[in-house]
Amino acid sequence: MRIATWNVNSITARLPRLLAWLESSGTDVLCLQETKCTLEQFPAEALREAGYESAVNATGRWNGVALLSRVGLTDVVTGLPDGPDYEGVQEPRAVSATCGAARVWSVYVPNGREVAHDHYAYKLRWLEALRKAVAEDAAGARQFAVLGDFNIAPTDEDVWDPALFEGATHVTPAERAALAALREEGLSDVVPRPLKYDRPYTYWDYRQLGFPKNKGMRIDLVYGNAPFAAAVKDGYVDREERKGKGASDHAPVVVDLDV
């Protein structure tokens, strides 16, 4: 089974690329983030015609997540159980389902904005709620993974120039400690291989020639439990999909499982 995660940065703007990529990559299960659409705007019919069922958590604006599967899609849970609100609303940042032999979550962790901002405190609360929500499945015998845009670089090696991020979100000790706490529930970081250069970055800013200069970060992660990690045959960042006009600022992360 081929499973992937991709912050698509607007599914409506990227739909032709998404459909073409699904066909060319042979992906069985895809976790999407930042769909930037309402449920009514989500292109479920176009994806159904391509052979994929959809589970969607979206309300428009800047968030939204989805799961696409051509190997089954059952026991869908929309939202993060007991997840915190932000400004009185639980944002659409999580959706989970059973796809074939695996239980899968697609997550879009809050950005945090600035360390002193309320959104940063919300980010840490959200990550703690995620840890509690996945603990049982993470420790189970079934293949289980949490995939998505975590908006955290796990180590300094996952940032093109750590000095430039000093004091900023995505690299703070508290955020990295939250990731470590998530791993301690029985999950491991499935690190993909890069298709170019020496670090598997997954995000490059549109500004200042970030992608051509490889000024990237690894913030799109695959966290799998022991049965999932044991089944991994390969993993890579599809850097080619970041190229060209109309690309997302994130590249898909692809993992092949022996199931």
Buried (B, 14 or more C-beta within 10 A) or exposed (E): BBBBBBBBBBBEBBBEBBBEBBEEBEBBBBBBBBBBBBBEBBBBEBBEEBEBBBBBBBBBEEBBBBBBBBBBBEEBBBBBEEBBEBEEEBBBBBBBBBBBBBBBBBBBBBBBBEEEEEBBBBBBBBBBBBBBBBBEBBEBEEBBBBBBBBBBBBEEEBBBEEEEBEEEBBBBEBBBEBBEBBBEBBBBBBBBEBEEEEBBBBBBEEEEEBBEEBBBBBBBBBBBBBBBBEBBEEBBBBBBBBEEEEBBBBBBBBBBBEB
